[in-house]
């Protein structure tokens, strides 16, 4: 008799559909959150790489050279500066459409 009740319970559990909607809901939510995290973290990775590339490009093109021109004249035994000039060359313009430091974030597919 005991074995019969166990088989009955097993059959009842197989027919039971309560709780399946909740499990499927959790699976769907976890799947959507996982896909969203993959997309979001990929975007963050690309932007951090771009920021580091921009920083590297800025540090590579640092130009601390400047020119100072002065004209001296001697008046009454003393030296006087008549003219003074300071020249700081402008930085080179960025190349449009080119990633900094030759980085390729989205490399084209290659045949293997």
SULVEN-V747805 format. One record per pair of residues at least 6 apart in sequence whose C-alpha atoms are under 6 Angstrom apart, sorted by the first residue. I is the first residue (numbers start at 1). J is the second residue. Records with the same first field share a line. If there is no record, write none. Layout:
# SULVEN-V747805
I: J  J
This chain:
# SULVEN-V747805
53: 100
54: 100
57: 100  101
66: 87  88
67: 86  87
68: 85  86
69: 84  85
70: 83  84
71: 81  82  83
72: 80  81  82
73: 79  80
